[in-house]
Amino acid sequence: MTDRVNRYHDSQQIKEMPDGSLEVSFLLSGAQEMIPWLMTWGSTIEPLEPQWLRQALAEQLAKALEIYHT
């Protein structure tokens, strides 16, 4: 399973889900810096928690989408 995913952080934990998807978790003191990195994954990921990270990512993606609809 771990050969399917690169190691991005020492705290990274990988769990294979019943549907074949992967749940990857990290323990970070400041997750704000992850937003640009998460955006590079586009629609292939869904942050599950914390809620503020989900919201911040959604806001950044909405701003990016505005660029293409103006």
N, C-alpha and C positions, 0 to 999 in steps of 0.2 A: 504494500500500500504506500509506504513512504517514498518509493521511487516515482510515484505519480506527481509528487509535489516537491518543489524546491524548498529549502530551508531558508526562511527570511528573517527569523529571529530565534534567539536561544530558548525563549519560553514557548515556542510554537508547539501546539498539540494538534494532532490530526485524528479525526474519527470518521470512518466510512459509514455512511448512512445506508439504511435498507434499500433505498432507491438507486444506490450507486454514487450519489453525490458525496462530497467531502465537507465535513465541518472542521474548520481550522480556527483555533483560538490562540490568542496572545495575551500575555500579562504585561501591560505597559503602564508607566506612570503618567504619560501624557499621550493620549491617542490622537490629538488634534493633528499631529504631523502625518498621520496615516491617510488623511483625506485625499491629498493629491495622488498617493500611491493607489488607494482603493479606486479612484476614478479611472486609472489606467486599465482596470479590469472590466469596465463598462457593465454590460448587462449579464456578465457571467458570474457575478457574485451578488449576494444579498447579506449585508451586515445584519446580524440578529440583535445584538446589543453591544454597548449601551444605547438606549433610546436617543440620547443627544447625538451620538455618532450617526445613527440612521438619519436623523433629521438634518444634520449638517451636510451629510453626503447628498441627500435629496435636494437640498437648497443649492448646492454647488452644481449638481447635474441639471437642475432647472435653469440656472444662469447660463450654463453652457448651451442648453437647448435653445434659449432665446437668441443666441448668436445666429443660429441657422434659420430662425423664423422671422428675421427682420429684413 
